[in-house]
Amino acid sequence: MENNTLGEKGRFLWAMVIFFSFTAIIALSNYIAALSGGEEESIEMIISGMLFGFLAIPIFSIALPLWLSRRWELPRSWWPHHGHWSVSVGVLILYVILGNFMGVQILLKEGFNPIRFTIHFISSMLFHIPYYPLFAILIFVTARAWRGAWFAIAITALAFSLYHLAHFHFFPAGIKPIFLLGLFAAFAWDLLLYLFTRSLFLVAFAHCISGAVGMASQGTYHDGVDFVFFLTIAIVGATVLYGIFDHRNMMRKKETFDTFWPRIELQSLSKKG
């Protein structure tokens, strides 16, 4: 899979192979978990957790996409570039507030517990952050190189939405058509925010806040200090450390992929603000 032997279409097709493999493993994990009958300590739940936490997430949504992103020299940016921080953070804070107004109201009516929600938020990062290398770096970037930005946004958001069908056991609310449509729109907007802010991590964490609020408002809480909690810290922590290293390496080599990003002078906007 060398950069000079694979064309733009070929790289996109490889990205989709990884996506379908990832989704199939997630679906298998959900199917096996459904056989457990709700027994958290059953062998089915152990196998399901291993498929999800040791194969699907770390290999197919993080390791393979990041390896290919470096091998194929795909455009990526983990943090806002110098002078872009204030506008990027401000836009994402506004996005989180406006996008979660109804969900926050539901949580407040039900009796908001900040400690419970904090634990839930940390654990939910496993379901909202690690797939960004697969969707936002690998699928989106290869699709854009092949067919352009709008096709890339549409096909990546569609893949993201349909991927949630594989979570039929762990998150049944996410397979409803109206919810899938919302996921499509939300991730399309996330990709636009990524292009604007040039910060994969800030967009991912903003999306995670929205996802955690959405799951909690739908009655799905991950509020146990358990395997999922500590696995999340390990996987997300390792991804953040890799992103810091990769970002510094690109800055040192002046690999800013300037032609990939929209021509918006965030620095001048920040000074005006």
Secondary structure by P-SEA (a helix, b strand, c coil): cccccccaaaaaaaaaaaaaaaaaaaaaaaaaaaacccccccaaaaaaaaaaccccccccccaaaaaaaaaacccccccccccccaaaaaaaaaaaaaacaaaaaaaaaacccaaaaaaaaaaaccccccccccccccaaaaaaacccaaaaaaaaaaaaaaaaccccccccccccaaaaaaaaaaaaaaaaaaaaaccaaaaaaaaaaaaaaaaaaaccccccccaaaaaaaaaaaaaaaaaaaaaaaaaaacccccccccccaaaaaaaac
